[in-house]
Amino acid sequence: MAWTNSKIFMAFETDLQNNTTAMDMNADSIKTALYGTTPTPDQTVTSANSAYAVAQWVVGSELTSTGWPAGGNALASITSVFASNVYTFDAADRAGGASDTITACFGVLNYDDTIAAPVADQGICYNYLGGSNSVVAGTFTVVWHTSGIYILTL
């Protein structure tokens, strides 16, 4: 199994700081796609290789169902805030359809589906779900940590 933790892509943070990409974390369409054991998440890949449908995140490795289509689902109720020296990116837990069958989901890729250049669908972070997660003819829901999808302490 290649999943062991959750990480923010280094290229995402560098691109934001250097104004290489103009992502608007609380206004852009941020999507979550499901993956099994096939990808080997790597925090240090280039911006292009962090993107959805590229390199480790190829569509052939994605887990899909009626409520979790290829490309994943858009996040709702996104918050992007800074308070008490901590930046928090969060959203509502994301449920799929009522009759999904998802087998052995180990993690998710969160990416910006709004920005097309310089990298389309650039990855933001990946989140390990703690092991194999499945549902048969039910609702597969990604439940975010109570602290958020990711936090940065400054």
C-alpha positions as CSV (number, residue, x, y, z in Angstrom):
1,M,0.0,0.0,0.0
2,A,1.4,3.4,-1.0
3,W,-0.8,5.6,1.2
4,T,0.6,6.5,4.6
5,N,-0.3,10.1,5.2
6,S,-1.8,13.4,4.0
7,K,0.3,16.2,2.5
8,I,0.0,19.5,0.8
9,F,1.9,19.6,-2.6
10,M,5.0,21.7,-2.3
11,A,4.5,23.0,-5.8
12,F,1.0,24.2,-4.9
13,E,2.4,26.3,-2.0
14,T,5.3,27.6,-4.1
15,D,3.1,28.5,-7.0
16,L,0.8,30.5,-4.7
17,Q,3.6,32.4,-3.0
18,N,5.4,33.2,-6.3
19,N,2.1,34.1,-8.0
20,T,2.7,31.5,-10.7
21,T,-1.0,30.6,-10.4
22,A,-3.8,32.6,-9.2
23,M,-5.9,30.2,-7.2
24,D,-8.8,31.6,-5.2
25,M,-9.3,28.9,-2.5
26,N,-12.7,30.1,-1.3
27,A,-14.1,30.9,-4.8
28,D,-12.6,28.3,-7.2
29,S,-14.2,25.0,-7.8
30,I,-12.2,22.6,-5.7
31,K,-12.8,18.9,-6.4
32,T,-12.1,15.7,-4.6
33,A,-11.4,12.5,-6.5
34,L,-11.2,9.0,-4.9
35,Y,-8.2,6.6,-5.3
36,G,-7.4,3.0,-4.3
37,T,-3.9,1.6,-3.7
38,T,-2.4,2.3,-7.1
39,P,-1.1,5.8,-6.8
40,T,2.0,6.5,-4.8
41,P,1.3,10.0,-3.5
42,D,4.4,12.3,-3.7
43,Q,4.4,15.7,-2.1
44,T,7.5,16.9,-4.1
45,V,6.2,16.4,-7.7
46,T,6.0,19.3,-10.1
47,S,2.8,21.3,-10.5
48,A,2.1,19.5,-13.7
49,N,2.5,16.1,-12.1
50,S,0.3,17.0,-9.1
51,A,-2.7,17.6,-11.5
52,Y,-5.7,15.4,-11.8
53,A,-5.5,12.8,-14.6
54,V,-1.7,13.1,-14.8
55,A,1.2,10.9,-13.5
56,Q,0.2,9.3,-10.2
57,W,-3.4,10.6,-10.5
58,V,-4.3,9.0,-13.8
59,V,-8.0,8.4,-14.4
60,G,-7.4,4.6,-14.7
61,S,-6.5,4.6,-11.0
62,E,-9.5,6.6,-9.9
63,L,-12.4,5.0,-8.1
64,T,-15.8,6.0,-9.6
65,S,-19.4,5.2,-9.1
66,T,-22.7,7.0,-10.0
67,G,-22.3,9.5,-7.2
68,W,-18.5,9.7,-7.6
69,P,-17.9,10.4,-11.3
70,A,-14.5,10.6,-13.0
71,G,-13.0,13.9,-11.9
72,G,-14.6,13.6,-8.5
73,N,-17.1,15.9,-6.8
74,A,-16.9,19.6,-6.0
75,L,-16.5,20.7,-2.4
76,A,-19.2,22.8,-0.8
77,S,-19.1,25.3,2.0
78,I,-15.4,26.0,1.6
79,T,-13.7,28.1,4.2
80,S,-10.3,29.6,3.8
81,V,-9.3,31.5,7.0
82,F,-6.4,32.7,9.0
83,A,-6.7,33.1,12.8
84,S,-4.3,32.8,15.7
85,N,-1.3,32.1,13.5
86,V,-3.1,29.2,11.8
87,Y,-4.4,29.1,8.2
88,T,-7.2,26.5,7.8
89,F,-8.7,25.2,4.5
90,D,-11.9,23.3,5.1
91,A,-15.2,22.3,3.5
92,A,-18.3,20.3,4.3
93,D,-17.9,16.5,4.3
94,R,-18.5,15.2,0.8
95,A,-21.0,12.5,0.1
96,G,-21.6,10.7,-3.2
97,G,-24.8,9.1,-4.3
98,A,-27.2,7.0,-2.3
99,S,-26.4,3.8,-4.2
100,D,-22.7,3.9,-4.8
101,T,-20.4,1.0,-4.7
102,I,-16.8,2.0,-3.9
103,T,-14.2,-0.7,-3.1
104,A,-10.9,-0.2,-1.2
105,C,-10.7,3.6,-1.3
106,F,-7.5,4.7,0.5
107,G,-7.3,8.4,-0.2
108,V,-8.3,11.4,-2.2
109,L,-6.8,14.1,-4.4
110,N,-8.0,17.6,-3.9
111,Y,-7.4,19.8,-6.9
112,D,-8.5,23.2,-8.4
113,D,-10.8,22.6,-11.3
114,T,-11.1,26.3,-12.2
115,I,-7.6,27.2,-13.1
116,A,-6.6,26.1,-16.7
117,A,-3.2,27.8,-16.9
118,P,-0.3,27.4,-16.3
119,V,-1.5,23.9,-15.1
120,A,-5.0,22.7,-15.6
121,D,-6.6,20.9,-12.6
122,Q,-3.5,21.4,-10.4
123,G,-3.3,19.4,-7.2
124,I,-3.6,21.1,-3.8
125,C,-3.2,18.2,-1.4
126,Y,-3.9,14.5,-1.0
127,N,-5.6,13.0,2.1
128,Y,-5.1,9.5,3.4
129,L,-8.3,8.0,4.7
130,G,-6.6,5.8,7.3
131,G,-6.9,2.5,5.4
132,S,-9.3,0.7,3.1
133,N,-12.8,2.2,2.9
134,S,-15.7,0.7,1.0
135,V,-19.4,0.9,0.5
136,V,-21.8,-1.4,-1.4
137,A,-25.0,0.2,-2.7
138,G,-24.8,3.0,-0.2
139,T,-23.4,6.5,0.3
140,F,-19.7,6.9,0.3
141,T,-18.8,10.0,2.3
142,V,-15.4,11.6,2.8
143,V,-15.4,13.0,6.3
144,W,-12.8,15.7,6.8
145,H,-10.7,15.9,10.0
146,T,-12.2,18.2,12.6
147,S,-9.2,20.6,12.2
148,G,-9.9,20.9,8.4
149,I,-8.8,19.5,5.1
150,Y,-5.4,21.0,5.8
151,I,-3.9,23.6,8.2
152,L,-0.7,25.6,8.2
153,T,0.7,26.9,11.4
154,L,2.7,30.1,10.9
